[in-house]
């Protein structure tokens, strides 16, 4: 339920960890830190067409907060995350 905020702090920690990883890969000029559910994507992403950032954050949070029970699905998610990290790093280098 949207009114249940029992997991908000845990999820925010995973989101902020994912943004820190992106920052360490060269994405952004300053680290992004989300404090609450009122933050919109447009508040933290100033460049258009970064759908892959949204997917990357989602997958990183899923693996950290609610990992799949299937080893093959976990492996697939980890490979997808690694590919997004590589692609986003390459985009930053351009």
C-alpha positions in Angstrom: 0.0 0.0 0.0 1.3 3.5 -0.8 0.6 4.6 2.8 2.9 1.8 4.2 6.3 3.4 4.6 7.9 0.6 6.6 10.4 -0.1 3.8 11.0 3.5 2.5 14.3 3.9 4.3 15.7 0.6 3.0 14.6 1.3 -0.5 16.0 4.9 -0.4 19.3 3.5 0.8 19.4 1.1 -2.3 18.4 3.9 -4.6 21.1 6.2 -3.2 23.7 3.4 -3.5 22.8 2.9 -7.1 23.1 6.7 -7.8 26.5 6.7 -6.0 27.7 3.9 -8.3 26.6 5.9 -11.3 28.5 9.0 -10.0 31.6 6.9 -9.5 31.3 5.8 -13.1 31.3 9.4 -14.1 27.6 10.1 -14.5 26.8 13.5 -13.2 28.9 16.4 -11.8 27.7 15.9 -8.2 26.4 12.9 -6.3 22.6 12.5 -6.4 20.9 11.9 -3.0 17.2 11.1 -2.7 15.6 12.0 0.6 12.0 11.2 0.2 9.2 10.0 -2.2 8.6 13.6 -3.4 11.7 13.6 -5.6 10.8 13.3 -9.3 13.1 11.9 -12.0 13.2 15.4 -13.5 14.7 16.7 -10.3 17.7 14.5 -10.5 18.2 13.9 -14.3 18.8 17.0 -16.3 19.6 15.2 -19.5 16.8 13.8 -21.6 16.6 10.2 -22.8 18.1 8.5 -19.8 15.6 5.7 -19.7 18.5 3.3 -19.1 19.2 5.1 -15.8 15.7 4.5 -14.6 16.0 0.8 -15.5 19.4 0.5 -14.0 18.2 2.0 -10.7 15.2 -0.2 -10.7 17.3 -3.4 -11.3 19.9 -2.4 -8.7 17.2 -1.8 -6.1 15.5 -5.1 -7.0 18.7 -7.1 -6.6 19.5 -5.4 -3.3 16.1 -5.2 -1.7 14.0 -8.0 -3.2 16.4 -10.4 -5.0 14.9 -13.1 -7.2 15.0 -16.6 -5.7 16.0 -18.2 -9.0 19.8 -18.2 -9.5 19.4 -18.0 -13.3 17.2 -14.9 -13.0 19.6 -13.3 -10.5 22.4 -14.0 -13.0 20.4 -12.4 -15.8 19.7 -9.3 -13.7 23.4 -9.0 -12.7 24.4 -9.2 -16.4 21.9 -6.6 -17.3 23.1 -4.3 -14.5 26.7 -4.7 -15.7 25.8 -3.9 -19.3 23.9 -0.8 -18.2 26.9 0.3 -16.1 29.2 -0.2 -19.1 26.9 1.6 -21.5 26.3 4.5 -19.2 30.1 4.8 -18.6 30.7 4.9 -22.3 28.0 7.5 -22.8 29.7 9.7 -20.1 33.1 9.3 -21.9 31.7 10.8 -25.2 
